[in-house]
Amino acid sequence: MNTTTLSSGPILNKILLAAGVLSLLLFFSYLSPARPWGGGQGEEDAVAGARRAMVENDLRSRGIKDPKVLEAMSQVPRHLFVMEKHRSSAYEDRPLPIGKGQTISQPYVVALMTELLELKGGEKVLEIGTGSGYQAAVLSHLAKEVYTIEIVPALAEKAGAVLARLGYSNVGVKVGDGFFGWPEMSPFDAILVTASAQKVPEPLWRQLREAGRLVMPLGGEHQSQRLIRIRKRGGRQEVENITGVLFVPMTGTIQKEAR
């Protein structure tokens, strides 16, 4: 999938997002007889209420403090990034399948990893593991540019289509092996890896700007994993252990290196 054009400011993004969400809600409410959000004029209120409850009950109450992260999580329509049959569970604090053996992370983990990047608004961010596109959408509210790589073509295509339809024009999506990063767009102020590996891929470390932050889960598929944040100081790694996690494994070149 080609990189999308990076343009527009936050006001235009919000306008496009609102228009996209409204049109998609109307589209799905027309198609789906189940109408998991109640249907009628109360549908948008039900969705917004579910997001607010998620932010208060599953994020703020568990220690997520960055107001910008909380605001982004309250704005991004997670139900439009999940499979239709799971839409009624979209704002529960748990991962959900998105096909191809992959999942969309639980909202708390998305918020925690985002908060750990310490974004201020002007950064260029790289995400490894696009998945559904939800994490990239959250990052787009907090950074100037977001570049995201997905190794599974079908997932990249679907995520790119949803992101474009919702107006996230500061997000670039491509199909590729995340091990190699996106060198032509580097250096990055922050890198987020949404799949586990035994070590940080060397190309990603080289593409991280001095004083940048890299957040990822370390560990194997059948081993304990820990979420870490690494700061680049004088070219050296300053590692912080955050918490235990469970992620699907990173695939591609990283698996060959582990043998």
VOPA-592061 format. One record per residue (C-alpha): x negated, y negated, z; residue number from 1. Coordinates in Angstrom, 1 decimal. Layout:
<pts>
{X X	Y Y	Z Z	zafi NUM}
...
</pts>
This chain:
<pts>
{X 0.0	Y 0.0	Z 0.0	zafi 1}
{X -1.4	Y -3.4	Z -0.9	zafi 2}
{X -2.0	Y -6.1	Z 1.7	zafi 3}
{X 0.9	Y -8.5	Z 2.1	zafi 4}
{X 0.4	Y -12.2	Z 1.7	zafi 5}
{X -0.6	Y -14.0	Z 4.9	zafi 6}
{X 1.4	Y -17.2	Z 5.1	zafi 7}
{X 3.9	Y -19.3	Z 7.0	zafi 8}
{X 4.0	Y -20.6	Z 10.5	zafi 9}
{X 5.8	Y -19.5	Z 13.6	zafi 10}
{X 9.0	Y -21.5	Z 12.8	zafi 11}
{X 9.4	Y -20.0	Z 9.4	zafi 12}
{X 8.6	Y -16.6	Z 10.8	zafi 13}
{X 11.4	Y -17.0	Z 13.4	zafi 14}
{X 13.9	Y -18.2	Z 10.7	zafi 15}
{X 13.0	Y -15.2	Z 8.4	zafi 16}
{X 13.1	Y -12.8	Z 11.4	zafi 17}
{X 16.6	Y -14.0	Z 12.4	zafi 18}
{X 17.9	Y -13.7	Z 8.9	zafi 19}
{X 16.4	Y -10.3	Z 8.4	zafi 20}
{X 17.7	Y -8.9	Z 11.7	zafi 21}
{X 21.2	Y -10.2	Z 11.0	zafi 22}
{X 21.3	Y -8.8	Z 7.5	zafi 23}
{X 20.0	Y -5.4	Z 8.6	zafi 24}
{X 22.4	Y -5.2	Z 11.5	zafi 25}
{X 25.3	Y -6.0	Z 9.2	zafi 26}
{X 24.0	Y -3.4	Z 6.7	zafi 27}
{X 23.6	Y -0.6	Z 9.2	zafi 28}
{X 26.9	Y -1.4	Z 10.9	zafi 29}
{X 28.6	Y -1.0	Z 7.5	zafi 30}
{X 26.9	Y 2.3	Z 6.7	zafi 31}
{X 27.0	Y 4.0	Z 10.0	zafi 32}
{X 30.4	Y 5.3	Z 11.3	zafi 33}
{X 28.8	Y 5.9	Z 14.7	zafi 34}
{X 27.9	Y 2.2	Z 15.2	zafi 35}
{X 25.6	Y 2.9	Z 18.2	zafi 36}
{X 25.7	Y -0.7	Z 19.4	zafi 37}
{X 29.4	Y -1.0	Z 19.6	zafi 38}
{X 30.2	Y -2.7	Z 16.3	zafi 39}
{X 32.1	Y -5.9	Z 15.6	zafi 40}
{X 31.1	Y -9.3	Z 16.8	zafi 41}
{X 29.6	Y -7.9	Z 20.0	zafi 42}
{X 26.9	Y -5.9	Z 18.2	zafi 43}
{X 24.2	Y -8.6	Z 18.2	zafi 44}
{X 24.9	Y -9.4	Z 21.9	zafi 45}
{X 24.6	Y -5.7	Z 22.8	zafi 46}
{X 21.3	Y -5.4	Z 21.0	zafi 47}
{X 20.0	Y -8.6	Z 22.6	zafi 48}
{X 21.2	Y -7.5	Z 26.0	zafi 49}
{X 19.5	Y -4.2	Z 25.7	zafi 50}
{X 16.2	Y -5.9	Z 24.8	zafi 51}
{X 16.5	Y -8.3	Z 27.8	zafi 52}
{X 17.2	Y -5.4	Z 30.1	zafi 53}
{X 14.1	Y -3.6	Z 28.7	zafi 54}
{X 11.9	Y -6.6	Z 29.3	zafi 55}
{X 13.2	Y -7.1	Z 32.9	zafi 56}
{X 13.5	Y -3.5	Z 34.1	zafi 57}
{X 10.6	Y -1.8	Z 32.2	zafi 58}
{X 8.1	Y -4.5	Z 31.6	zafi 59}
{X 8.2	Y -7.5	Z 34.0	zafi 60}
{X 9.1	Y -5.2	Z 37.0	zafi 61}
{X 6.1	Y -3.0	Z 36.2	zafi 62}
{X 3.5	Y -5.8	Z 36.1	zafi 63}
{X 3.5	Y -7.3	Z 32.6	zafi 64}
{X 3.0	Y -10.9	Z 33.3	zafi 65}
{X 1.9	Y -12.7	Z 30.1	zafi 66}
{X 5.0	Y -14.8	Z 29.2	zafi 67}
{X 4.1	Y -14.8	Z 25.5	zafi 68}
{X 4.0	Y -11.0	Z 25.5	zafi 69}
{X 7.4	Y -10.8	Z 27.3	zafi 70}
{X 8.9	Y -13.2	Z 24.9	zafi 71}
{X 7.6	Y -11.3	Z 21.9	zafi 72}
{X 9.0	Y -8.0	Z 23.3	zafi 73}
{X 12.3	Y -9.8	Z 23.8	zafi 74}
{X 12.4	Y -10.9	Z 20.1	zafi 75}
{X 11.2	Y -7.9	Z 18.1	zafi 76}
{X 14.1	Y -5.6	Z 17.1	zafi 77}
{X 12.7	Y -2.2	Z 18.1	zafi 78}
{X 15.9	Y -0.5	Z 16.9	zafi 79}
{X 15.1	Y -1.4	Z 13.4	zafi 80}
{X 11.7	Y 0.4	Z 13.6	zafi 81}
{X 13.0	Y 3.8	Z 14.7	zafi 82}
{X 14.9	Y 6.5	Z 12.9	zafi 83}
{X 18.6	Y 5.8	Z 12.6	zafi 84}
{X 19.5	Y 8.8	Z 14.7	zafi 85}
{X 17.5	Y 7.5	Z 17.6	zafi 86}
{X 18.7	Y 3.9	Z 17.3	zafi 87}
{X 20.9	Y 4.1	Z 20.4	zafi 88}
{X 17.8	Y 5.0	Z 22.5	zafi 89}
{X 15.6	Y 2.3	Z 21.0	zafi 90}
{X 15.4	Y 0.2	Z 24.2	zafi 91}
{X 14.8	Y 3.0	Z 26.6	zafi 92}
{X 11.2	Y 3.1	Z 28.0	zafi 93}
{X 10.0	Y 6.2	Z 26.1	zafi 94}
{X 8.3	Y 7.1	Z 22.9	zafi 95}
{X 10.5	Y 8.3	Z 20.0	zafi 96}
{X 9.7	Y 10.3	Z 16.9	zafi 97}
{X 9.2	Y 8.4	Z 13.6	zafi 98}
{X 8.5	Y 11.4	Z 11.4	zafi 99}
{X 5.3	Y 13.0	Z 10.1	zafi 100}
{X 4.5	Y 14.2	Z 13.7	zafi 101}
{X 4.0	Y 10.6	Z 14.9	zafi 102}
{X 5.8	Y 8.6	Z 17.5	zafi 103}
{X 6.6	Y 5.0	Z 18.3	zafi 104}
{X 5.0	Y 4.2	Z 21.7	zafi 105}
{X 7.2	Y 3.4	Z 24.8	zafi 106}
{X 7.8	Y -0.3	Z 25.2	zafi 107}
{X 5.7	Y -0.5	Z 28.4	zafi 108}
{X 2.6	Y 0.8	Z 26.7	zafi 109}
{X 3.1	Y -1.5	Z 23.8	zafi 110}
{X 3.4	Y -4.5	Z 26.1	zafi 111}
{X 0.4	Y -3.4	Z 28.3	zafi 112}
{X -1.9	Y -2.8	Z 25.3	zafi 113}
{X -0.9	Y -6.2	Z 23.8	zafi 114}
{X -1.4	Y -8.0	Z 27.1	zafi 115}
{X -4.9	Y -6.5	Z 27.4	zafi 116}
{X -5.9	Y -8.2	Z 24.1	zafi 117}
{X -5.5	Y -11.6	Z 25.8	zafi 118}
{X -4.3	Y -13.3	Z 22.7	zafi 119}
{X -3.9	Y -17.1	Z 22.6	zafi 120}
{X -2.4	Y -17.6	Z 19.1	zafi 121}
{X -5.2	Y -18.2	Z 16.7	zafi 122}
{X -6.8	Y -14.8	Z 16.5	zafi 123}
{X -7.3	Y -12.3	Z 13.7	zafi 124}
{X -6.3	Y -8.8	Z 15.0	zafi 125}
{X -6.9	Y -5.4	Z 13.6	zafi 126}
{X -4.5	Y -2.5	Z 14.5	zafi 127}
{X -5.5	Y 1.1	Z 13.8	zafi 128}
{X -2.4	Y 3.3	Z 13.4	zafi 129}
{X 0.5	Y 1.3	Z 12.0	zafi 130}
{X 3.1	Y 4.1	Z 12.7	zafi 131}
{X 6.5	Y 2.5	Z 12.6	zafi 132}
{X 5.1	Y -1.1	Z 12.4	zafi 133}
{X 6.6	Y -2.1	Z 15.8	zafi 134}
{X 3.3	Y -2.8	Z 17.5	zafi 135}
{X 2.2	Y -4.9	Z 14.5	zafi 136}
{X 5.4	Y -6.9	Z 14.7	zafi 137}
{X 4.8	Y -7.7	Z 18.4	zafi 138}
{X 1.2	Y -8.7	Z 17.6	zafi 139}
{X 2.4	Y -11.0	Z 14.8	zafi 140}
{X 4.2	Y -13.2	Z 17.4	zafi 141}
{X 0.9	Y -13.7	Z 19.3	zafi 142}
{X -1.8	Y -13.9	Z 16.7	zafi 143}
{X -2.5	Y -15.9	Z 13.5	zafi 144}
{X -3.2	Y -12.8	Z 11.3	zafi 145}
{X -2.6	Y -9.1	Z 11.9	zafi 146}
{X -4.1	Y -6.4	Z 9.7	zafi 147}
{X -2.9	Y -2.8	Z 10.3	zafi 148}
{X -4.1	Y 0.5	Z 8.8	zafi 149}
{X -2.1	Y 3.7	Z 8.6	zafi 150}
{X -3.5	Y 7.0	Z 7.3	zafi 151}
{X -0.1	Y 8.5	Z 6.4	zafi 152}
{X 1.0	Y 6.9	Z 3.2	zafi 153}
{X 4.8	Y 7.5	Z 3.8	zafi 154}
{X 4.6	Y 5.8	Z 7.2	zafi 155}
{X 2.6	Y 2.9	Z 5.9	zafi 156}
{X 5.1	Y 2.3	Z 3.1	zafi 157}
{X 8.1	Y 2.4	Z 5.4	zafi 158}
{X 6.5	Y 0.2	Z 8.0	zafi 159}
{X 5.4	Y -2.3	Z 5.4	zafi 160}
{X 8.9	Y -2.5	Z 3.9	zafi 161}
{X 10.5	Y -3.1	Z 7.3	zafi 162}
{X 7.9	Y -5.7	Z 8.3	zafi 163}
{X 8.3	Y -7.5	Z 5.0	zafi 164}
{X 12.1	Y -7.3	Z 5.1	zafi 165}
{X 12.1	Y -8.9	Z 8.6	zafi 166}
{X 9.8	Y -11.7	Z 7.5	zafi 167}
{X 6.6	Y -10.8	Z 9.2	zafi 168}
{X 4.5	Y -12.5	Z 6.5	zafi 169}
{X 1.3	Y -12.8	Z 8.7	zafi 170}
{X 0.9	Y -9.0	Z 8.8	zafi 171}
{X -1.1	Y -7.1	Z 6.2	zafi 172}
{X -0.6	Y -3.3	Z 5.8	zafi 173}
{X -2.7	Y -0.8	Z 4.0	zafi 174}
{X -3.1	Y 2.9	Z 3.7	zafi 175}
{X -6.5	Y 4.2	Z 4.8	zafi 176}
{X -8.7	Y 5.9	Z 7.3	zafi 177}
{X -8.7	Y 3.7	Z 10.4	zafi 178}
{X -12.2	Y 5.0	Z 11.3	zafi 179}
{X -13.7	Y 2.6	Z 8.7	zafi 180}
{X -11.6	Y -0.4	Z 9.8	zafi 181}
{X -11.0	Y -3.2	Z 7.3	zafi 182}
{X -14.5	Y -4.6	Z 6.6	zafi 183}
{X -13.6	Y -7.2	Z 4.0	zafi 184}
{X -11.3	Y -8.9	Z 6.6	zafi 185}
{X -13.7	Y -8.7	Z 9.5	zafi 186}
{X -14.8	Y -9.9	Z 11.9	zafi 187}
{X -11.8	Y -9.5	Z 14.2	zafi 188}
{X -11.2	Y -11.2	Z 17.5	zafi 189}
{X -9.3	Y -8.2	Z 18.8	zafi 190}
{X -8.9	Y -4.6	Z 17.8	zafi 191}
{X -6.1	Y -2.3	Z 18.9	zafi 192}
{X -6.3	Y 1.5	Z 18.3	zafi 193}
{X -3.0	Y 3.3	Z 18.8	zafi 194}
{X -4.3	Y 6.9	Z 18.6	zafi 195}
{X -6.8	Y 8.7	Z 20.9	zafi 196}
{X -10.4	Y 9.5	Z 20.1	zafi 197}
{X -13.4	Y 10.8	Z 22.0	zafi 198}
{X -15.3	Y 7.6	Z 21.3	zafi 199}
{X -15.0	Y 4.2	Z 19.6	zafi 200}
{X -15.6	Y 4.5	Z 15.9	zafi 201}
{X -18.9	Y 2.7	Z 15.1	zafi 202}
{X -17.4	Y 0.7	Z 12.1	zafi 203}
{X -14.8	Y -0.7	Z 14.4	zafi 204}
{X -17.4	Y -1.9	Z 16.9	zafi 205}
{X -19.3	Y -3.6	Z 14.2	zafi 206}
{X -16.2	Y -5.4	Z 12.9	zafi 207}
{X -15.4	Y -6.8	Z 16.4	zafi 208}
{X -16.5	Y -10.4	Z 16.9	zafi 209}
{X -18.8	Y -11.3	Z 19.7	zafi 210}
{X -16.7	Y -11.8	Z 22.9	zafi 211}
{X -13.9	Y -9.9	Z 21.2	zafi 212}
{X -11.7	Y -7.2	Z 22.9	zafi 213}
{X -11.1	Y -3.7	Z 21.8	zafi 214}
{X -8.3	Y -1.7	Z 23.4	zafi 215}
{X -7.8	Y 2.1	Z 22.8	zafi 216}
{X -7.1	Y 5.4	Z 24.4	zafi 217}
{X -10.2	Y 7.6	Z 24.9	zafi 218}
{X -9.9	Y 11.4	Z 25.2	zafi 219}
{X -8.9	Y 14.5	Z 23.2	zafi 220}
{X -5.5	Y 15.8	Z 22.2	zafi 221}
{X -5.5	Y 18.5	Z 24.9	zafi 222}
{X -7.6	Y 16.5	Z 27.4	zafi 223}
{X -6.9	Y 13.7	Z 29.9	zafi 224}
{X -6.9	Y 10.4	Z 28.2	zafi 225}
{X -7.5	Y 6.9	Z 29.6	zafi 226}
{X -6.7	Y 3.5	Z 28.2	zafi 227}
{X -9.8	Y 1.3	Z 28.1	zafi 228}
{X -10.6	Y -2.3	Z 27.2	zafi 229}
{X -14.1	Y -3.1	Z 25.9	zafi 230}
{X -15.5	Y -6.6	Z 25.7	zafi 231}
{X -18.3	Y -7.3	Z 23.4	zafi 232}
{X -21.0	Y -9.2	Z 25.3	zafi 233}
{X -24.4	Y -9.8	Z 23.6	zafi 234}
{X -23.6	Y -6.9	Z 21.3	zafi 235}
{X -23.1	Y -4.6	Z 24.3	zafi 236}
{X -20.0	Y -2.8	Z 25.6	zafi 237}
{X -18.4	Y -3.9	Z 28.8	zafi 238}
{X -15.8	Y -1.1	Z 29.5	zafi 239}
{X -12.8	Y -1.4	Z 31.8	zafi 240}
{X -10.7	Y 1.7	Z 32.7	zafi 241}
{X -7.1	Y 0.7	Z 32.8	zafi 242}
{X -4.8	Y 3.7	Z 33.3	zafi 243}
{X -4.1	Y 7.3	Z 32.2	zafi 244}
{X -2.1	Y 7.6	Z 28.9	zafi 245}
{X -1.0	Y 10.2	Z 26.4	zafi 246}
{X -1.4	Y 9.4	Z 22.7	zafi 247}
{X -1.4	Y 11.4	Z 19.5	zafi 248}
{X -4.9	Y 12.0	Z 18.2	zafi 249}
{X -6.7	Y 9.9	Z 15.6	zafi 250}
{X -7.0	Y 11.8	Z 12.4	zafi 251}
{X -9.4	Y 11.6	Z 9.5	zafi 252}
{X -13.2	Y 11.1	Z 9.7	zafi 253}
{X -13.2	Y 10.8	Z 13.5	zafi 254}
{X -12.2	Y 14.5	Z 13.7	zafi 255}
{X -15.1	Y 15.6	Z 11.5	zafi 256}
{X -17.5	Y 13.6	Z 13.7	zafi 257}
{X -16.2	Y 15.3	Z 16.8	zafi 258}
{X -17.2	Y 18.8	Z 15.5	zafi 259}
</pts>
